[in-house]
Amino acid sequence: MAKRKRKRHAAEGEEDLPLPVGEAKKKKLVQEGGATPTTIQIILGTYEKVLHGITASTKPQVKGHDELDSVEFADTFLLNAHTSAIRCLAISPSSTELFKSQKIILASGSSDQTVNLYHLSTTPPQKSNRLSMPTLAGSNINENPRNRELGSLRHHSAAINALHFPTRSKLLSGAEDNTIAVARTRDWTVLSTIKAPIPKAHGRPSGDTAPFGGTPTGVNDFAIHPSMKLMVSVGKGEKCLRLWNLVTGKKAGVLNFGRELLQSVGEGKWARGEGRMLEWNSLGEEFVVGFERGCAVFDMDSKPKCRILPSPLTKIHQLHYMASSGTDGETKDLLTVSTEDGRILFYDTTDVVETQITKPASKPEIPVLKAICQLGGAAEGLTGRVKDFEILKPSGSEDFIVVTGSSDGAVRLWTVDESELLDEPSTSRDLNGKVGISANGGDGKANGNAMKPPTTRQIGLLLGTYEAGNRITCLKAFVMSETDSLKTNGSENGITRKNGEQVDSGDKNSTSS
């Protein structure tokens, strides 16, 4: 006797077939009126040679509600990746082809002269129905089985200081052996090596027994122009910036840092005067050089455009450009800087375009840029240094998510509304530090008191904090593609749907008449 095919009749009151886990979760969020949760993958490099992966699941703020949903952290991997401290991390850029393949390349550089490579999944790990294992730390563990190790590169003879993926097919690495290597990700072959000259030793005592070439040397950092044809680099023991032609692989020029420039960015007489960080903006019209306590912004003509000095003066640990919408609707880049006292400062480098400072002196002073707003710091009760940070903007959201990592092991998630970056304080900032209107909108003569300079505007809201337990040296993060996991969830569970019917791919004959 042949089996009859079961039919679904919604009118007869029969129950609907159970949906897969991902689709059921998405349907529940729609019914509740909430937004789709956002999952962020965070990768930490530490002094303790540990590579730590964390996922942070958060739901964007719903307009009209006063409270925010809590952030749920979970450990995805914890590897003793290197034999020495991890100095830098890099992830391959995201693209349409990337999310089709659902994997991303992670590179980690260390003082042990090796570059480790990993494949990370861009889809959030599925929660298992099994009981979670008890841990001493008390944190959740949600391992992603799609993550795997690729191998190691050992083409440098010194510590790795900088890593960068200009495209998905190339990886550039800079080390203390004064070389920048270009590796192809298809077979990890080193295509070429750019060699920077070894700086001469200055001021060494006559009794110094250091070997030849034993002076501090190496590439501190490098940045590639968006056109992929030009690169700038800074190194140890050099008070200059080097330009490289990536088409020919040869030196294109040298920009020396003058005494006036170094003094204006806080480099004193006994300071090294070397650049520590580099970054291009998204349009490639300017780049910033980070020193120990200040920054200098240069235009395409390699002329100083403005300088940045945090107030109060403190050390700078990391800098990035972030793209935001201006008041006229056009996209502009804001320069963000993390400091020793736990702040992230935001600067608008377009403020100096229409302003020119003329003085009777033969050498005009480089204008100082004031911060338009800040995140964290003493106002939020935070004083620990921010070693590294990432600024993300999930698709379909108007808010930025800022991920910060401190040297004490604390990872914090912040949310910043884009309107907070556009709101200008009621003060007319001058490049010389003069203020025309007080911070409260008055004329500065209220109550008979002298006008005081305005304080930096505080923005952002803290979503959650995670204690990693290790001292953080570097950090990378990206938004995981939740939609891809929802699409593939049904096929992974062996369930497909055709015309409202449930078909088990493992037993096709059970539904045949």
C-alpha positions as CSV (number, residue, x, y, z in Angstrom):
1,M,0.0,0.0,0.0
2,A,1.5,3.3,-1.1
3,K,1.9,6.1,1.3
4,R,-0.3,9.1,0.8
5,K,1.2,12.5,0.6
6,R,0.3,14.8,3.5
7,K,-1.1,18.1,2.6
8,R,-1.3,21.3,4.7
9,H,-4.6,23.0,5.1
10,A,-4.3,26.3,7.0
11,A,-8.1,26.7,7.0
12,E,-8.6,23.4,9.0
13,G,-6.5,24.8,11.9
14,E,-3.5,22.6,11.5
15,E,-0.3,23.8,13.1
16,D,2.5,25.3,10.9
17,L,5.6,23.2,10.4
18,P,8.5,24.3,12.7
19,L,10.9,26.8,11.2
20,P,14.6,26.5,11.3
21,V,16.4,28.2,14.3
22,G,17.6,31.2,12.3
23,E,14.2,31.9,10.6
24,A,12.3,31.5,13.8
25,K,14.6,34.0,15.6
26,K,14.2,36.5,12.8
27,K,10.4,36.1,12.7
28,K,10.3,36.6,16.5
29,L,12.2,39.9,16.2
30,V,9.9,41.1,13.5
31,Q,6.8,40.3,15.6
32,E,8.3,42.1,18.6
33,G,9.1,45.2,16.5
34,G,12.8,45.0,17.2
35,A,15.7,45.2,14.8
36,T,17.9,42.3,13.7
37,P,20.7,41.7,16.2
38,T,24.2,42.7,15.2
39,T,27.1,40.3,15.8
40,I,30.7,41.7,15.9
41,Q,33.8,39.5,15.7
42,I,36.6,41.0,17.8
43,I,40.2,39.7,17.6
44,L,42.7,40.6,20.3
45,G,46.5,40.4,20.3
46,T,48.1,40.4,23.7
47,Y,51.5,40.7,25.5
48,E,51.0,37.1,26.7
49,K,51.3,35.7,23.2
50,V,47.6,34.8,23.2
51,L,45.3,35.4,20.2
52,H,41.8,35.9,21.6
53,G,38.6,35.9,19.6
54,I,35.4,37.3,21.0
55,T,31.9,37.8,19.6
56,A,29.6,40.6,20.8
57,S,25.9,40.3,20.0
58,T,23.9,43.5,20.3
59,K,20.7,44.8,19.0
60,P,20.7,48.4,17.6
61,Q,18.9,51.0,19.6
62,V,15.2,51.2,18.7
63,K,13.9,54.8,18.3
64,G,11.4,55.7,21.0
65,H,12.9,53.4,23.7
66,D,14.9,54.7,26.5
67,E,16.8,51.5,27.3
68,L,19.3,49.6,25.3
69,D,19.6,45.8,25.2
70,S,22.6,44.3,26.9
71,V,25.5,43.0,24.9
72,E,26.2,39.3,25.1
73,F,29.9,38.3,24.8
74,A,31.2,34.9,24.0
75,D,34.6,33.4,23.4
76,T,35.1,31.9,20.0
77,F,38.8,31.0,20.1
78,L,41.8,31.3,22.4
79,L,45.1,30.4,20.9
80,N,48.7,30.4,22.1
81,A,49.6,31.7,18.7
82,H,53.2,32.9,19.0
83,T,56.3,32.5,21.2
84,S,56.5,36.2,21.9
85,A,54.2,39.2,22.2
86,I,51.8,39.9,19.4
87,R,52.4,43.3,17.9
88,C,50.0,43.8,15.0
89,L,47.0,42.3,13.3
90,A,45.4,42.6,9.9
91,I,42.2,41.3,8.2
92,S,41.5,41.1,4.5
93,P,39.0,43.7,3.2
94,S,35.4,42.8,2.8
95,S,33.8,42.5,-0.6
96,T,30.8,40.8,-2.3
97,E,33.0,37.8,-3.2
98,L,34.1,37.7,0.4
99,F,30.7,37.2,1.9
100,K,29.8,34.6,-0.8
101,S,32.8,32.5,0.4
102,Q,31.9,33.3,4.0
103,K,35.5,33.5,5.2
104,I,38.0,36.2,5.9
105,I,41.8,36.1,6.3
106,L,43.5,37.1,9.6
107,A,47.2,37.7,9.9
108,S,49.0,38.2,13.2
109,G,52.6,39.5,13.5
110,S,54.8,39.0,16.6
111,S,58.3,39.6,17.9
112,D,59.2,36.0,17.1
113,Q,59.7,37.0,13.4
114,T,56.7,35.0,12.2
115,V,53.3,35.9,10.6
116,N,50.5,33.5,11.4
117,L,47.6,33.1,9.0
118,Y,44.0,32.0,9.8
119,H,40.6,31.7,8.0
120,L,37.8,33.2,10.0
121,S,34.1,32.7,9.2
122,T,32.0,35.8,8.5
123,T,28.8,34.2,9.8
124,P,28.0,34.0,13.5
125,P,28.5,30.6,15.1
126,Q,25.2,28.6,15.7
127,K,24.3,28.1,19.3
128,S,24.4,24.5,20.3
129,N,21.6,22.8,22.3
130,R,24.2,20.9,24.3
131,L,25.0,22.0,27.9
132,S,27.8,24.5,28.1
133,M,31.0,23.4,29.8
134,P,31.7,25.1,33.2
135,T,34.6,27.5,33.2
136,L,36.6,29.2,35.9
137,A,36.3,32.5,34.2
138,G,32.5,32.3,34.0
139,S,32.4,33.5,30.4
140,N,30.3,32.0,27.6
141,I,32.1,29.8,25.0
142,N,30.7,29.6,21.5
143,E,33.3,28.0,19.2
144,N,33.0,28.5,15.5
145,P,33.9,25.2,13.7
146,R,34.4,27.1,10.4
147,N,37.6,28.9,11.8
148,R,40.8,27.2,10.9
149,E,44.6,27.8,10.8
150,L,46.4,28.2,7.4
151,G,50.0,28.3,8.4
152,S,53.0,30.7,9.1
153,L,55.2,32.9,7.0
154,R,58.9,33.3,8.0
155,H,60.3,35.6,5.4
156,H,61.5,38.3,7.9
157,S,64.5,38.1,10.1
158,A,63.3,40.5,12.8
159,A,60.1,41.4,14.7
160,I,57.0,42.2,12.7
161,N,55.7,45.8,13.3
162,A,53.0,46.3,10.7
163,L,50.6,44.2,8.6
164,H,48.2,45.4,5.9
165,F,45.9,43.9,3.3
166,P,45.6,46.5,0.5
167,T,43.5,43.9,-1.4
168,R,42.3,40.4,-0.8
169,S,45.1,39.1,-3.0
170,K,48.1,40.8,-1.4
171,L,49.6,41.0,2.1
172,L,52.3,43.6,3.0
173,S,54.4,43.2,6.2
174,G,56.9,45.6,7.7
175,A,59.6,44.4,10.1
176,E,62.6,45.7,12.1
177,D,64.9,44.3,9.4
178,N,64.1,47.4,7.4
179,T,62.1,45.5,4.8
180,I,58.5,45.6,3.6
181,A,57.6,42.3,2.0
182,V,54.7,41.8,-0.5
183,A,53.1,38.3,-0.4
184,R,50.5,36.8,-2.7
185,T,47.6,35.3,-0.7
186,R,46.9,32.6,-3.4
187,D,50.0,30.6,-2.6
188,W,51.7,32.9,-0.1
189,T,54.7,33.5,-2.3
190,V,56.8,36.6,-1.6
191,L,56.6,38.6,-4.8
192,S,59.0,41.4,-3.9
193,T,60.8,43.0,-1.0
194,I,61.2,46.8,-0.5
195,K,64.4,47.6,1.4
196,A,64.6,50.8,3.4
197,P,68.1,52.2,4.1
198,I,69.6,51.6,7.6
199,P,69.9,55.0,9.4
200,K,73.2,56.2,10.5
201,A,74.1,56.2,14.2
202,H,74.1,59.7,15.7
203,G,75.4,60.5,19.2
204,R,76.8,57.1,20.1
205,P,79.5,57.1,22.7
206,S,83.0,56.1,21.8
207,G,83.0,53.2,24.1
208,D,79.8,51.7,22.7
209,T,80.3,48.0,21.9
210,A,77.1,47.6,19.9
211,P,77.7,45.5,16.7
212,F,77.5,47.0,13.2
213,G,73.8,47.8,12.5
214,G,72.9,47.4,16.1
215,T,71.4,50.8,16.3
216,P,67.5,50.9,16.5
217,T,66.3,50.2,13.0
218,G,63.1,49.0,11.4
219,V,59.9,50.0,9.8
220,N,57.5,51.4,12.3
221,D,54.5,51.6,10.1
222,F,53.4,52.1,6.5
223,A,50.3,53.2,4.7
224,I,49.1,52.6,1.1
225,H,47.4,55.2,-1.0
226,P,43.8,54.2,-2.2
227,S,45.1,54.2,-5.8
228,M,47.5,51.3,-4.8
229,K,50.3,53.1,-6.6
230,L,52.0,55.0,-3.7
231,M,53.1,54.1,-0.2
232,V,54.5,56.1,2.7
233,S,56.5,54.6,5.5
234,V,58.3,55.7,8.7
235,G,61.1,54.0,10.5
236,K,63.1,53.9,13.7
237,G,66.0,56.3,14.1
238,E,64.8,58.4,11.1
239,K,63.3,61.9,11.4
240,C,61.8,61.6,8.0
241,L,59.0,60.1,5.9
242,R,59.7,57.9,2.9
243,L,57.6,57.7,-0.3
244,W,57.6,54.6,-2.4
245,N,56.4,53.9,-5.9
246,L,54.5,50.6,-5.8
247,V,54.5,50.3,-9.6
248,T,58.3,50.1,-9.8
249,G,59.0,49.2,-6.2
250,K,61.6,52.0,-5.9
251,K,62.0,55.0,-3.7
252,A,59.9,58.0,-4.8
253,G,61.2,60.7,-2.3
254,V,62.0,61.6,1.2
255,L,60.3,64.1,3.4
256,N,62.4,65.3,6.3
257,F,60.8,66.5,9.5
258,G,62.1,69.9,10.4
259,R,62.9,71.1,13.9
260,E,59.9,73.4,13.9
261,L,57.5,70.6,12.9
262,L,58.9,68.3,15.5
263,Q,58.7,70.9,18.3
264,S,55.1,71.8,17.3
265,V,53.9,68.2,17.7
266,G,55.5,67.8,21.1
267,E,58.8,66.2,20.2
268,G,61.3,67.8,22.5
269,K,65.1,68.0,22.3
270,W,65.7,64.5,23.7
271,A,62.8,62.8,21.9
272,R,63.4,60.4,19.0
273,G,61.5,62.5,16.5
274,E,60.4,59.5,14.5
275,G,57.0,58.8,13.1
276,R,55.1,55.9,14.8
277,M,51.8,55.7,12.9
278,L,50.5,56.5,9.4
279,E,47.1,56.7,7.8
280,W,45.5,57.9,4.5
281,N,42.0,59.2,4.4
282,S,39.5,57.4,2.1
283,L,39.9,59.9,-0.8
284,G,43.7,59.8,-0.7
285,E,43.9,63.6,-0.4
286,E,45.8,63.8,2.9
287,F,47.6,61.6,5.3
288,V,48.5,61.9,9.0
289,V,51.7,61.0,10.8
290,G,51.5,60.1,14.4
291,F,54.2,60.9,16.9
292,E,54.5,60.1,20.6
293,R,52.3,63.0,21.8
294,G,51.0,64.7,18.6
295,C,50.1,64.3,15.0
296,A,50.8,66.2,11.8
297,V,48.4,66.2,8.8
298,F,49.9,66.6,5.3
299,D,48.3,67.2,2.0
300,M,49.2,65.6,-1.3
301,D,51.9,68.1,-1.8
302,S,53.6,66.8,1.4
303,K,53.1,70.2,3.0
304,P,51.9,70.4,6.7
305,K,48.2,71.1,6.7
306,C,47.6,71.2,10.5
307,R,48.8,69.6,13.7
308,I,47.0,67.9,16.6
309,L,47.9,68.1,20.2
310,P,45.5,66.5,22.7
311,S,44.4,68.7,25.5
312,P,45.5,68.0,28.2
313,L,48.7,66.8,26.6
314,T,49.1,63.0,26.7
315,K,50.5,60.1,24.6
316,I,48.8,58.9,21.5
317,H,48.5,55.1,20.8
318,Q,46.4,54.7,17.7
319,L,44.7,56.8,15.0
320,H,42.1,56.1,12.2
321,Y,40.0,57.9,9.7
322,M,36.3,57.3,9.8
323,A,33.7,58.3,7.1
324,S,30.7,60.3,8.2
325,S,28.0,62.3,6.5
326,G,28.5,66.1,6.7
327,T,25.9,68.8,7.1
328,D,25.6,69.1,3.3
329,G,25.0,65.4,2.8
330,E,28.5,64.7,1.5
331,T,30.8,62.1,3.0
332,K,33.8,63.5,4.9
333,D,36.5,61.8,6.9
334,L,37.0,62.5,10.6
335,L,40.3,61.8,12.2
336,T,40.0,59.8,15.4
337,V,42.9,59.4,18.0
338,S,43.1,57.2,21.1
339,T,45.1,58.6,24.1
340,E,46.9,57.5,27.2
341,D,44.1,58.8,29.5
342,G,41.3,56.6,28.0
343,R,39.8,59.0,25.5
344,I,39.1,58.9,21.8
345,L,39.2,62.3,20.2
346,F,37.5,63.3,17.0
347,Y,38.9,66.0,14.7
348,D,37.6,67.5,11.5
349,T,40.6,68.2,9.2
350,T,38.4,70.2,6.8
351,D,38.3,73.1,9.2
352,V,41.6,74.4,8.0
353,V,40.9,74.5,4.3
354,E,39.5,78.0,4.2
355,T,41.6,79.4,7.0
356,Q,45.0,80.8,6.5
357,I,47.2,82.2,9.2
358,T,49.6,84.9,8.1
359,K,52.3,86.3,10.4
360,P,55.1,88.7,9.8
361,A,57.5,86.0,10.7
362,S,59.4,84.3,7.8
363,K,58.1,80.9,8.9
364,P,54.4,80.8,9.7
365,E,53.2,78.6,12.5
366,I,51.4,75.3,11.6
367,P,47.7,75.7,12.7
368,V,46.4,73.7,15.7
369,L,43.3,71.6,15.2
370,K,40.8,71.4,18.1
371,A,38.8,68.3,18.9
372,I,35.1,68.6,18.1
373,C,34.1,65.9,20.6
374,Q,35.5,63.0,22.6
375,L,34.5,59.5,23.7
376,G,35.3,58.0,27.1
377,G,37.9,59.5,29.4
378,A,37.6,60.8,32.9
379,A,34.0,62.0,32.2
380,E,33.0,58.3,32.0
381,G,35.2,57.2,34.9
382,L,37.9,55.7,32.6
383,T,41.6,56.5,32.8
384,G,43.3,53.5,31.4
385,R,45.1,53.8,28.1
386,V,43.4,52.8,24.9
387,K,45.9,50.7,22.9
388,D,43.8,50.2,19.9
389,F,40.2,50.7,18.6
390,E,37.9,50.0,15.6
391,I,35.0,52.0,14.3
392,L,32.2,50.0,12.6
393,K,28.9,50.9,11.0
394,P,26.5,48.0,10.5
395,S,24.5,48.1,7.3
396,G,21.1,49.7,7.7
397,S,22.1,51.4,10.9
398,E,22.5,55.1,11.6
399,D,24.8,54.5,14.6
400,F,28.5,53.8,14.8
401,I,29.8,51.0,17.0
402,V,33.2,51.8,18.5
403,V,35.3,48.8,19.9
404,T,38.1,49.8,22.2
405,G,40.8,47.7,23.8
406,S,42.8,48.8,26.8
407,S,46.1,47.5,28.1
408,D,44.4,46.4,31.3
409,G,42.5,43.8,29.3
410,A,39.1,45.6,29.1
411,V,37.2,45.5,25.8
412,R,34.4,48.1,25.6
413,L,31.6,48.6,23.1
414,W,30.3,52.1,22.5
415,T,27.5,53.4,20.3
416,V,27.8,56.8,18.7
417,D,24.9,58.4,16.9
418,E,26.0,60.1,13.6
419,S,24.0,63.2,14.6
420,E,26.3,63.6,17.6
421,L,29.2,64.1,15.2
422,L,27.3,66.7,13.2
423,D,26.1,68.8,16.1
424,E,28.5,71.8,16.5
425,P,29.0,73.5,19.8
426,S,27.9,77.1,20.1
427,T,31.5,78.3,20.0
428,S,33.5,79.8,17.1
429,R,36.8,77.9,17.3
430,D,39.9,79.7,16.0
431,L,43.0,77.9,15.0
432,N,45.0,80.0,17.4
433,G,43.0,78.8,20.3
434,K,40.8,82.0,20.7
435,V,37.1,81.6,21.4
436,G,34.5,84.1,20.3
437,I,31.5,82.7,22.0
438,S,31.2,80.8,25.3
439,A,30.3,77.2,25.4
440,N,26.7,77.8,26.8
441,G,25.8,80.1,23.9
442,G,26.4,83.4,25.6
443,D,28.9,86.1,25.0
444,G,31.3,85.0,27.7
445,K,30.5,87.9,30.0
446,A,27.8,86.3,32.1
447,N,28.0,86.8,35.9
448,G,30.8,89.2,35.3
449,N,33.3,86.3,35.0
450,A,36.0,86.2,32.3
451,M,35.3,84.0,29.4
452,K,36.6,80.4,29.8
453,P,37.6,78.1,27.0
454,P,34.9,75.5,26.3
455,T,35.4,71.9,27.3
456,T,35.4,69.1,24.7
457,R,31.9,67.8,24.0
458,Q,31.2,64.3,25.3
459,I,29.5,61.8,23.0
460,G,28.7,58.1,22.9
461,L,27.1,55.6,25.2
462,L,28.8,52.6,26.7
463,L,27.0,49.3,25.8
464,G,29.1,46.7,27.6
465,T,32.5,45.7,28.9
466,Y,34.3,42.4,28.7
467,E,37.4,41.5,30.7
468,A,39.8,39.6,28.5
469,G,42.2,38.8,31.3
470,N,45.3,39.6,29.2
471,R,47.1,42.8,28.3
472,I,45.9,44.0,24.9
473,T,48.4,45.2,22.4
474,C,46.3,45.4,19.2
475,L,42.7,44.9,18.1
476,K,40.7,44.2,15.0
477,A,36.9,43.8,14.5
478,F,34.4,43.4,11.8
479,V,30.6,43.0,11.5
480,M,29.5,39.4,10.9
481,S,27.0,38.7,8.1
482,E,23.9,37.6,10.0
483,T,21.8,37.3,6.8
484,D,24.1,34.7,5.2
485,S,23.7,32.5,8.3
486,L,20.0,32.8,8.1
487,K,20.0,31.8,4.4
488,T,22.2,28.8,4.9
489,N,20.7,27.6,8.1
490,G,18.0,25.6,6.5
491,S,20.3,23.7,4.2
492,E,22.8,23.1,7.0
493,N,20.1,21.4,9.0
494,G,19.1,19.2,6.0
495,I,15.7,20.9,5.6
496,T,14.4,22.5,2.4
497,R,11.0,24.1,1.6
498,K,9.0,23.9,-1.6
499,N,5.6,25.4,-1.9
500,G,5.1,25.5,1.8
501,E,6.0,21.8,2.3
502,Q,8.8,20.4,4.4
503,V,11.1,18.0,2.6
504,D,13.9,16.0,4.3
505,S,16.9,15.8,2.0
506,G,18.0,12.7,3.7
507,D,14.8,10.7,2.9
508,K,13.2,11.8,-0.4
509,N,11.2,8.6,-0.9
510,S,9.1,9.2,2.2
511,T,7.1,11.9,0.5
512,S,6.5,10.1,-2.8
513,S,3.1,8.6,-3.5
